[in-house]
Amino acid sequence: MRLTILGSGTNVHPSRAAAGYLVRTDHTMLLDFGPRTLTNLLKTGVNRHRITHILFSHYHADHFSDFITYFFDAMIFTKYEGGTRPPLTVIGPRGTRKFFRTLFATLPGFTQAPFAVHFKEVADRAFMIGKTTVIPRTVTHTENLHCLGYRIEYGGKALAYSGDSQYCDNLVRLCGDTDLAVLDCSFPASRPNPVHLHAGQCGQVAKEAGVGQLVLSHFYPITDRYNVREQAGEAFGGKIVVARDLMAIKL
């Protein structure tokens, strides 16, 4: 399994793309697809037209908006440039089908794709993508919004991605005994926010879950002014990585 961080920041960050992660197992998939992550995807050299699954944690714009450009490009590629691509499966929390039906009906040129497009709503039940096990789990972010974290298991390795989350028991369970956990480190411990983890809580989750390696990501601009590795390390004694765009990690 190989993880590439396409975006380690948030919506409008001066030096980081927003949330997006490329995961390669026996399938090529994306976890979220925020602004500027498509540009970084092109830099990886991965054929964007071979991506088969996109998994969304929720539909705040900083986790979603580059999907619009990506899908329009796929339509042009297959309709007018003679290209082909495998079916695309879009997976997300409750409300996914309604969201995309509305989006596709509103945006010109998004209907009648010449390739199969499937939408799947998931919550707290494991499923398979080929030989890859995906375990979604509901996490707490903002009121009245269904948000998911994802656990990816393949080849004897396990990776967890928090999406956007507060500290909650479900997040600890999601990360339990994973080789690597990518956590929402939106703010430093000294400047907490009510709907996101801060660096100290990331360390707490990693310790309680027994993760092998902690990756801090999804930074708001203020966070870059603090030593978040040190703050997370007050609770967690394992390896801590401060994410950067285009960082690749092999598990």
Secondary structure, 3 states (H helix, E strand, C coil): CEEEEEECCCCCCCCCCCCEEEEECCCEEEEEECCCHHHHHHHHCCCHHHCCEEECCCCCHHHCCHHHHHHHHHHHHHHHCCCCCCCEEEEECCCHHHHHHHHHHHCCCCCCCCCCEEEEECCCCCEEECCEEEEEEEECCCCCCCEEEEEEEECCEEEEECCCCCCCHHHHHHHCCCCEEEEECCECCCCCCCCCCEHHHHHHHHHHHCCCEEEEECCCHHHHHCCHHHHHHCCCCCEEEECCCCCEEEC
